[in-house]
Amino acid sequence: MSIVSTAQIRHSSFATSAAAVLGLFLAAAFNYAHAVPAADQPSATTRAAAEDNSIRPFHVHVPDETLVDLRRRIAATRWPDKETVADQSQGVQEAKIQTLVNYWGTDYDWRKTEARLNALPMFVTTIDGVDIQFIHVKSRHPHALPLIITHGWPGSPLEIEKAIGPLTDPMAYGGRAEDAFDVVIPSMPGYGFSGKPTGVGWGPDHIARAWDVLMKRLGYKQYVSQGGDWGSVVADAMGRQAPAGLLGIHVNMPATVPPDVAMTLNNGEPAPGGLSNVEKAAYESLANLYKKGGGYAAMMVTRPQTEGYGLADSPAGQAAWMYDKFAAWTYSGGDPERSLSKDEMLDDITLYWVTNTSTSSARLYWENNNNNFNAVEQRTADISVPVAVTVFPGEIYRAPRSWTERSYPKLTYFHEVSKGGHFAAWEQPQLFAEELRAAFRPLRRQQ
């Protein structure tokens, strides 16, 4: 299959290509660059000199045969036997995933998603040898604040899609013109329609530097950065790097776990004494992740290639792998259909399938091998730009204000909201936009 850009493709061949679970948690279709073995890759200087810095229009069209093959594979699914418990303690329940996958193979229409995407201004540009595909929606309001938003796993730019309108045109959603944003939503390397790195080194710090290149290439001298999940790791990295023009960051999954608490968690011990009720609740949520919810991350941190073979070959396996997290991380009590429609979940699952990016996206865990929640490992104290944090009630853990203030010395905004989960922009796009307006409002005076 091919994902085609309206610009001429420059290359003729395509590249196809802690200690505990808490520490492991967070540690297009093809890359348009030649698949050059790592040992034979040109130097950074040579590559930079030869790199095409142009910004080319991008258009999505998945070939019919790819979608026909997807339905054929779904119809041929060999299902495992039913779980032996009446809850989700063994993982995704058979009845739930069979309903979703059967709908995927019969009534779901990817072409509707393609049409929505192609109605957006989409582009691709090459940074450090990897094609970065992105959505770039400019506000009609003057003096809009440029904003780059980074998705996570198992997300994609699709999880930000519903927030584009409220962010770029706030007056149409009950806001003020002066709170408008120009929105840039890139796919991370190895995800979606961006290229797949053919060598190592594309961790969060590298992505953070690439995002600054992207914003400067788009002509923005000043901008802000936002992220959840991996996006929060990238936003934190940008805050540490503090490139010229970065006014501040906002995260909705902050790295706030103090080192003494992280050590206790890593040892599997009960909550230490002296914690407030809010801190103890956060500790228990993280301990539950330790014990019951982090096996996926352990696999991707240590063996992303191994788990990729099954996910690249089985649509049902791909769907179950992602549905498990939609169930656990939405503000839905384990029933993600309360927060996201079947079509919305399948949009994201299908994107991973048609781009064959389960393995390449998982390598980000291997590259990072870091504890996203640990403030010391995430080096939040080194962030030198203003930091804003929103805590959503259905997040993997609800970061206490006390931990957040200790972890982010440059904290300028902290707010706990009453709705939404880990996929904040996807579940509550209006509330998400309102939080960004409030968080970044003081920084607009610096434009």
Beta strands, then each sheet from edge to edge (+ up, - down):
strand 1: 55-57
strand 2: 122-127
strand 3: 130-137
strand 4: 145-150
strand 5: 181-186
strand 6: 223-227
strand 7: 246-251
strand 8: 387-391
strand 9: 411-416
sheet 1: 1+ 2- 3+ 5- 4- 6- 7- 8- 9-
end
